[in-house]
Structures are given as structure tokens and as C-alpha cells.
Amino acid sequence: MIRHTVLFKFKPDFPPADRQAWIAGLNKMTGNIPGMLSLTHGPDLLNTERSFDYAIVADFEKVEDIEVYNTHPLHEPLKAYSFPNSQQILSVDFHFGDAQPAAAKTTLS
């Protein structure tokens, strides 16, 4: 399986109504995008110097499902909120669970 994780550092002037519309849009995606097994999201709780403001974690069966998600009609409108209202957006996609490729299974000493 593939875990898709995105972190958002918002601009201070992200309008609260737009933020709520963005969150409502995230909630609509759960169970409505083919290949998406789960979606969780929420604001940072610690607000430390290195914290980002919001995180999205979505799980997919295979890498190709992420492209379906990225271009899905429920996802596209959310970009109009997140891109212009973010100072920085980071993402990482990685294998997890039993489906990890052999090269990804390493042991830290």
C-alpha cells in the first residue's frame, strides 16, 4: 500500500471561510475517490517552531491510484484554496505494510 502525506504551512491571511470550505471539501473525498482506502486530516496541535499548520494522510492500494486522486473532480477545486493560501506545501509518498519493496525494508542500527 501507499501512504500519501501532505503538510501545509498556511499564510496568515488565509480567510477562515475559505479554510472551512477547504476542510469541508476534504471531508467529501472520503469514500468517494476510487482507489483511496482512507483519508485523515487535521490541524497541528503543538504549534512548535518547526510545526506545519495542517496535515493530510491518505492511503492507496497502488501508486496509480494517487494520480486518480490528484485529478479527481472532488480534489481539483481544493487546490484553488490550498495553493494560493499556503506559504509551503510538502508531500511524501511511501510504501507501508506488507507491500513494501525489498529495498525499502531497512533496519536502523
MDTraj code that builds the backbone (N, CA, C; nanometers):
import mdtraj as md
import numpy as np

residues = "MET ILE ARG HIS THR VAL LEU PHE LYS PHE LYS PRO ASP PHE PRO PRO ALA ASP ARG GLN ALA TRP ILE ALA GLY LEU ASN LYS MET THR GLY ASN ILE PRO GLY MET LEU SER LEU THR HIS GLY PRO ASP LEU LEU ASN THR GLU ARG SER PHE ASP TYR ALA ILE VAL ALA ASP PHE GLU LYS VAL GLU ASP ILE GLU VAL TYR ASN THR HIS PRO LEU HIS GLU PRO LEU LYS ALA TYR SER PHE PRO ASN SER GLN GLN ILE LEU SER VAL ASP PHE HIS PHE GLY ASP ALA GLN PRO ALA ALA ALA LYS THR THR LEU SER".split()
xyz = np.array([
    [0.0844, -0.1182, 0.0000],
    [0.0000, 0.0000, 0.0000],
    [0.0889, 0.1245, 0.0000],
    [0.0286, 0.2358, -0.0400],
    [0.0997, 0.3625, -0.0494],
    [0.0349, 0.4631, 0.0458],
    [0.1187, 0.5302, 0.1234],
    [0.0697, 0.6379, 0.2100],
    [0.1132, 0.7709, 0.1492],
    [0.0166, 0.8583, 0.1282],
    [0.0366, 0.9925, 0.0716],
    [0.0173, 1.0913, 0.1859],
    [0.1228, 1.1656, 0.2189],
    [0.1192, 1.2589, 0.3310],
    [0.1529, 1.3988, 0.2804],
    [0.0715, 1.4965, 0.3173],
    [0.0920, 1.6344, 0.2744],
    [0.0849, 1.7245, 0.3975],
    [0.1818, 1.8166, 0.4072],
    [0.1854, 1.9143, 0.5160],
    [0.1700, 2.0542, 0.4577],
    [0.0909, 2.1360, 0.5246],
    [0.0626, 2.2713, 0.4785],
    [0.1071, 2.3729, 0.5832],
    [0.1795, 2.4743, 0.5395],
    [0.2107, 2.5921, 0.6210],
    [0.1319, 2.7052, 0.5567],
    [0.0251, 2.7484, 0.6246],
    [-0.0652, 2.8470, 0.5673],
    [-0.0111, 2.9892, 0.5804],
    [-0.0543, 3.0746, 0.4890],
    [-0.0289, 3.2176, 0.5012],
    [-0.1171, 3.2711, 0.6138],
    [-0.0709, 3.3730, 0.6854],
    [-0.1502, 3.4246, 0.7979],
    [-0.2874, 3.4784, 0.7573],
    [-0.3028, 3.5199, 0.6317],
    [-0.4291, 3.5812, 0.5900],
    [-0.5229, 3.4833, 0.5179],
    [-0.5046, 3.3526, 0.5390],
    [-0.5961, 3.2523, 0.4817],
    [-0.7347, 3.2789, 0.5404],
    [-0.8300, 3.3238, 0.4592],
    [-0.9626, 3.3584, 0.5131],
    [-1.0286, 3.2384, 0.5819],
    [-1.0806, 3.2585, 0.7021],
    [-1.1437, 3.1480, 0.7757],
    [-1.2547, 3.0774, 0.6969],
    [-1.3346, 3.1520, 0.6221],
    [-1.4420, 3.0890, 0.5435],
    [-1.3843, 2.9995, 0.4347],
    [-1.2758, 3.0424, 0.3721],
    [-1.2108, 2.9604, 0.2697],
    [-1.1489, 2.8355, 0.3326],
    [-1.0911, 2.8510, 0.4499],
    [-1.0324, 2.7356, 0.5194],
    [-1.1408, 2.6333, 0.5524],
    [-1.2553, 2.6808, 0.5987],
    [-1.3655, 2.5894, 0.6300],
    [-1.4186, 2.5206, 0.5042],
    [-1.4257, 2.5920, 0.3939],
    [-1.4690, 2.5322, 0.2671],
    [-1.3691, 2.4254, 0.2227],
    [-1.2404, 2.4514, 0.2415],
    [-1.1352, 2.3562, 0.2070],
    [-1.1491, 2.2283, 0.2908],
    [-1.1690, 2.2452, 0.4210],
    [-1.1853, 2.1303, 0.5109],
    [-1.3118, 2.0520, 0.4749],
    [-1.4205, 2.1216, 0.4449],
    [-1.5442, 2.0542, 0.4036],
    [-1.5199, 1.9733, 0.2760],
    [-1.4410, 2.0288, 0.1848],
    [-1.4067, 1.9562, 0.0623],
    [-1.3250, 1.8317, 0.0901],
    [-1.2323, 1.8403, 0.1861],
    [-1.1557, 1.7213, 0.2256],
    [-1.2496, 1.6136, 0.2786],
    [-1.3440, 1.6538, 0.3613],
    [-1.4386, 1.5575, 0.4183],
    [-1.5228, 1.4884, 0.3110],
    [-1.5529, 1.5583, 0.2022],
    [-1.6329, 1.5000, 0.0940],
    [-1.5569, 1.3923, 0.0167],
    [-1.4242, 1.3960, 0.0202],
    [-1.3460, 1.3000, -0.0576],
    [-1.3492, 1.1590, 0.0017],
    [-1.3620, 1.1485, 0.1324],
    [-1.3585, 1.0184, 0.1982],
    [-1.4674, 0.9274, 0.1430],
    [-1.4249, 0.8136, 0.0898],
    [-1.5180, 0.7149, 0.0364],
    [-1.5707, 0.7466, -0.1022],
    [-1.5251, 0.8553, -0.1617],
    [-1.5788, 0.8965, -0.2915],
    [-1.4753, 0.9044, -0.4032],
    [-1.3531, 0.8631, -0.3763],
    [-1.2487, 0.8650, -0.4786],
    [-1.1986, 0.7227, -0.4983],
    [-1.2111, 0.6692, -0.6194],
    [-1.1674, 0.5327, -0.6457],
    [-1.0197, 0.5131, -0.6097],
    [-0.9911, 0.4038, -0.5415],
    [-0.8536, 0.3717, -0.5047],
    [-0.8090, 0.4295, -0.3723],
    [-0.8812, 0.5269, -0.3188],
    [-0.8458, 0.5831, -0.1881],
    [-0.9054, 0.4948, -0.0796],
    [-0.8195, 0.4360, 0.0003],
    [-0.8646, 0.3450, 0.1056],
    [-0.9052, 0.4194, 0.2316],
    [-0.8344, 0.5279, 0.2615],
    [-0.8684, 0.6083, 0.3790],
    [-0.8113, 0.7476, 0.3630],
    [-0.8697, 0.8408, 0.4369],
    [-0.8224, 0.9793, 0.4383],
    [-0.8425, 1.0330, 0.5786],
    [-0.7338, 1.0813, 0.6370],
    [-0.7422, 1.1505, 0.7655],
    [-0.6737, 1.2853, 0.7488],
    [-0.7183, 1.3824, 0.8256],
    [-0.6589, 1.5154, 0.8167],
    [-0.6905, 1.5925, 0.9430],
    [-0.6070, 1.6923, 0.9699],
    [-0.6325, 1.7759, 1.0857],
    [-0.5242, 1.8787, 1.1086],
    [-0.5540, 1.9766, 1.1956],
    [-0.4584, 2.0821, 1.2271],
    [-0.3526, 2.0341, 1.3258],
    [-0.2385, 2.1007, 1.3231],
    [-0.1319, 2.0729, 1.4185],
    [-0.1779, 2.1081, 1.5598],
    [-0.1366, 2.0278, 1.6566],
    [-0.1759, 2.0511, 1.7953],
    [-0.0694, 2.1211, 1.8786],
    [0.0576, 2.1060, 1.8418],
    [0.1654, 2.1565, 1.9266],
    [0.2095, 2.2988, 1.8952],
    [0.1946, 2.3402, 1.7710],
    [0.2332, 2.4758, 1.7305],
    [0.3751, 2.5131, 1.7723],
    [0.4690, 2.4208, 1.7478],
    [0.6089, 2.4495, 1.7762],
    [0.6700, 2.5268, 1.6593],
    [0.7935, 2.5695, 1.6756],
    [0.8606, 2.6473, 1.5708],
    [0.8698, 2.5703, 1.4397],
    [0.8864, 2.4396, 1.4461],
    [0.9009, 2.3603, 1.3235],
    [0.7695, 2.2987, 1.2752],
    [0.6607, 2.3248, 1.3449],
    [0.5315, 2.2684, 1.3075],
    [0.4785, 2.3275, 1.1774],
    [0.4060, 2.2457, 1.1047],
    [0.3240, 2.2931, 0.9942],
    [0.1827, 2.3083, 1.0491],
    [0.0952, 2.3715, 0.9734],
    [-0.0380, 2.4032, 1.0242],
    [-0.1398, 2.2906, 1.0094],
    [-0.1242, 2.2093, 0.9046],
    [-0.2275, 2.1107, 0.8736],
    [-0.1640, 1.9921, 0.8028],
    [-0.2202, 1.8736, 0.8254],
    [-0.1699, 1.7521, 0.7604],
    [-0.2848, 1.6730, 0.6998],
    [-0.2540, 1.6122, 0.5865],
    [-0.3445, 1.5185, 0.5207],
    [-0.2679, 1.3876, 0.5048],
    [-0.3321, 1.2768, 0.5411],
    [-0.2740, 1.1442, 0.5215],
    [-0.3782, 1.0594, 0.4505],
    [-0.3426, 1.0114, 0.3312],
    [-0.4338, 0.9284, 0.2522],
    [-0.3626, 0.7987, 0.2159],
    [-0.4350, 0.6890, 0.2228],
    [-0.3801, 0.5581, 0.1884],
    [-0.4426, 0.5069, 0.0597],
    [-0.3557, 0.4496, -0.0246],
    [-0.3958, 0.3993, -0.1552],
    [-0.3397, 0.2591, -0.1745],
    [-0.4077, 0.1802, -0.2558],
    [-0.3628, 0.0448, -0.2851],
    [-0.2355, 0.0459, -0.3698],
    [-0.2309, 0.1348, -0.4696],
    [-0.1149, 0.1382, -0.5596],
    [-0.0863, 0.2822, -0.6021],
    [0.0333, 0.3047, -0.6546],
    [0.0774, 0.4385, -0.6932],
    [-0.0173, 0.5015, -0.7946],
    [-0.0668, 0.4250, -0.8880],
    [-0.1562, 0.4784, -0.9914],
    [-0.2831, 0.5397, -0.9317],
    [-0.3246, 0.4918, -0.8158],
    [-0.4439, 0.5468, -0.7510],
    [-0.4229, 0.6908, -0.7055],
    [-0.2979, 0.7279, -0.6797],
    [-0.2696, 0.8657, -0.6389],
    [-0.2955, 0.9618, -0.7540],
    [-0.2655, 0.9194, -0.8774],
    [-0.2939, 1.0048, -0.9934],
    [-0.4444, 1.0227, -1.0111],
    [-0.5220, 0.9186, -0.9857],
    [-0.6686, 0.9308, -0.9915],
    [-0.7134, 1.0351, -0.8890],
    [-0.6617, 1.0265, -0.7692],
    [-0.6927, 1.1223, -0.6621],
    [-0.6510, 1.2642, -0.7009],
    [-0.5289, 1.2793, -0.7514],
    [-0.4753, 1.4119, -0.7835],
    [-0.5571, 1.4863, -0.8883],
    [-0.6246, 1.4144, -0.9753],
    [-0.7011, 1.4775, -1.0828],
    [-0.8521, 1.4591, -1.0677],
    [-0.8947, 1.4041, -0.9570],
    [-1.0371, 1.3769, -0.9346],
    [-1.1156, 1.5081, -0.9189],
    [-1.2405, 1.5123, -0.9695],
    [-1.3230, 1.6337, -0.9589],
    [-1.3492, 1.6808, -0.8154],
    [-1.3400, 1.5933, -0.7160],
    [-1.3555, 1.6379, -0.5775],
    [-1.2271, 1.7000, -0.5231],
    [-1.1138, 1.6649, -0.5810],
    [-0.9849, 1.7161, -0.5343],
    [-0.9463, 1.8471, -0.6041],
    [-0.9738, 1.8567, -0.7316],
    [-0.9322, 1.9738, -0.8107],
    [-0.9746, 2.1076, -0.7492],
    [-1.0988, 2.1260, -0.7056],
    [-1.1388, 2.2573, -0.6522],
    [-1.0647, 2.2955, -0.5240],
    [-1.0156, 2.1975, -0.4507],
    [-0.9468, 2.2266, -0.3251],
    [-0.8126, 2.2942, -0.3485],
    [-0.7547, 2.2705, -0.4648],
    [-0.6269, 2.3336, -0.4988],
    [-0.6418, 2.4859, -0.5066],
    [-0.7593, 2.5330, -0.5435],
    [-0.7847, 2.6776, -0.5514],
    [-0.7812, 2.7433, -0.4136],
    [-0.7999, 2.6645, -0.3082],
    [-0.7884, 2.7154, -0.1714],
    [-0.6471, 2.6960, -0.1171],
    [-0.5925, 2.5759, -0.1334],
    [-0.4661, 2.5440, -0.0671],
    [-0.3451, 2.6115, -0.1314],
    [-0.3342, 2.6119, -0.2630],
    [-0.2144, 2.6681, -0.3259],
    [-0.1962, 2.8171, -0.2984],
    [-0.2961, 2.9022, -0.3241],
    [-0.2734, 3.0454, -0.3016],
    [-0.2667, 3.0848, -0.1544],
    [-0.3152, 3.0003, -0.0644],
    [-0.3186, 3.0340, 0.0782],
    [-0.2115, 2.9642, 0.1605],
    [-0.1147, 2.9033, 0.0947],
    [-0.0070, 2.8327, 0.1641],
    [0.1273, 2.8971, 0.1357],
    [0.2077, 2.9084, 0.2400],
    [0.3457, 2.9530, 0.2250],
    [0.4310, 2.8380, 0.1733],
    [0.3978, 2.7170, 0.2207],
    [0.4753, 2.5996, 0.1833],
    [0.3867, 2.4762, 0.1919],
    [0.4061, 2.3847, 0.0969],
    [0.3363, 2.2563, 0.0963],
    [0.4424, 2.1496, 0.0730],
    [0.4474, 2.0521, 0.1613],
    [0.5402, 1.9403, 0.1487],
    [0.4608, 1.8120, 0.1330],
    [0.5149, 1.7174, 0.0573],
    [0.4468, 1.5884, 0.0462],
    [0.5499, 1.4770, 0.0392],
    [0.5065, 1.3604, 0.0799],
    [0.5864, 1.2387, 0.0673],
    [0.4903, 1.1233, 0.0448],
    [0.5299, 1.0323, -0.0436],
    [0.4518, 0.9124, -0.0739],
    [0.5430, 0.7929, -0.0513],
    [0.4973, 0.6968, 0.0297],
    [0.5842, 0.5838, 0.0613],
    [0.5045, 0.4558, 0.0774],
    [0.5737, 0.3433, 0.0539],
    [0.5140, 0.2119, 0.0753],
    [0.5037, 0.1861, 0.2248],
    [0.3971, 0.1184, 0.2654],
    [0.3869, 0.0737, 0.4038],
    [0.3099, -0.0567, 0.4089],
    [0.3173, -0.1234, 0.5209],
    [0.2504, -0.2528, 0.5350],
    [0.3301, -0.3622, 0.4683],
    [0.2641, -0.4720, 0.4365],
    [0.3295, -0.5893, 0.3798],
    [0.3723, -0.5707, 0.2360],
    [0.3266, -0.4662, 0.1691],
    [0.3534, -0.4477, 0.0266],
    [0.4813, -0.3699, -0.0007],
    [0.5666, -0.3503, 0.1001],
    [0.6894, -0.2750, 0.0788],
    [0.7852, -0.3501, -0.0118],
    [0.8483, -0.2785, -0.1053],
    [0.9517, -0.3432, -0.1852],
    [1.0692, -0.3801, -0.0959],
    [1.1432, -0.4825, -0.1334],
    [1.2553, -0.5305, -0.0519],
    [1.3554, -0.4197, -0.0216],
    [1.3834, -0.3315, -0.1178],
    [1.4801, -0.2240, -0.0970],
    [1.4349, -0.1242, 0.0098],
    [1.3057, -0.1122, 0.0309],
    [1.2539, -0.0167, 0.1296],
    [1.2596, -0.0716, 0.2702],
    [1.2760, -0.2010, 0.2873],
    [1.2803, -0.2621, 0.4188],
    [1.4225, -0.2570, 0.4720],
    [1.4507, -0.1578, 0.5529],
    [1.5829, -0.1432, 0.6102],
    [1.5721, -0.1407, 0.7607],
    [1.6806, -0.1732, 0.8264],
    [1.6863, -0.1741, 0.9700],
    [1.7818, -0.0661, 1.0162],
    [1.7379, 0.0174, 1.1076],
    [1.8238, 0.1197, 1.1636],
    [1.9003, 0.0616, 1.2809],
    [2.0286, 0.0921, 1.2892],
    [2.1116, 0.0415, 1.3997],
    [2.1429, 0.1517, 1.4972],
])
top = md.Topology()
chain = top.add_chain()
for i, resn in enumerate(residues, 1):
    res = top.add_residue(resn, chain, resSeq=i)
    for name in ("N", "CA", "C"):
        top.add_atom(name, md.element.get_by_symbol(name[0]), res)
traj = md.Trajectory(xyz[None], top)
